[in-house]
Amino acid sequence: MKKTLLIFFFFLPIGLVINAANDPWGHPGTDDVRPVVYPNPANDYIGLSNDESVQQLVIYNFSGRQVCAFNASKGQKYNISELPTGMYLVQFLDVQNRIMHTQRLQKR
């Protein structure tokens, strides 16, 4: 048992150092250019920063049901006033309909 724990603690820091550049936990870095919804929490409208390659926003409730979708364009505001208060997931899709990023959104 002691030998197993020793091996585990010996290799754990090495693995963290090797993966530090790849950031396996998905924390945003200083050069992160993922799209971001603002303001969050939101009331009636949301905007999108870093939206250059975003083709579409799709909003899901926490049950996984799509509640609305918007075609994205630079500088546009998106009306979410019809959504009930709660938590949602916003997926950002690129031109090829691939998911670029998913963000949690709170609607007040």
Secondary structure by P-SEA (a helix, b strand, c coil): caaaaaaaaaaaaaaaaaacccccccccccccccccccccccccbbbbcccccccbbbbbccccccccccccccbbbbbcccccbbbbbbbbbcccccccbbbbbbcc
